[in-house]
Amino acid sequence: MKKPPVVDDRLELLFRHAGLAEKQAKLYRLLLTTGEERVSTLSRRSGIKRCNVYALLRDLKVRGLVSEFEKGNIELAAEIVGKALDNGYTLSEGDANRAVVVFARVNDFKRLVYVFQQLTALKPANPQYHASLAAAYANVGRIDDSVAEARAAVKADPSFEAEARVFLKQLGREL
């Protein structure tokens, strides 16, 4: 049997302190890593019972972090959404969260940075968006910006500080 991918614990910690429960954080990070997946696959890879995955996905959907969409050509979806953004399309929060899934699936971290910038501008008090932007910045090598966003997440939710310190320490920085 194939081993599930190693999940980045730093992000799970960030998501937990942004208000997600342990299993929600685990599932959300897995979705950001893999993109769209069947519930059975999510259950197997996360170690979370299938019936619980359905409930967790509903919770994440209510929070605006995940969405459902018909299976299709993800590369084409990324191209279409990218062109829309290039032509000045303004994302709603729901559209932005759907774009996150698409761009994460094709590892387009530059677009993820852009989308999370839009989300943090739209909802500056949302520590989850700042944490996600910090991670996206780290993925494109913008470490100073990553530090700034981790600090913004802590400012939005001071209980986030311990995990932000761990995240930044792994980047060779301090809070």
NORURCOR-V561855 format. One record per run of one state. SS is the DSSP state (h for helix, s for strand, l for the rest). FROM is the first residue (numbers start at 1). TO is the last residue. If there is no record, write none. Layout:
<<SS:FROM:TO> <SS:FROM:TO>>
//
This chain:
<<l:1:8> <h:9:17> <l:18:21> <h:22:34> <l:35:38> <h:39:46> <l:47:49> <h:50:62> <l:63:73> <h:74:86> <l:87:92> <h:93:105> <l:106:108> <h:109:122> <l:123:126> <h:127:139> <l:140:142> <h:143:156> <l:157:157> <h:158:170> <l:171:175>>
//
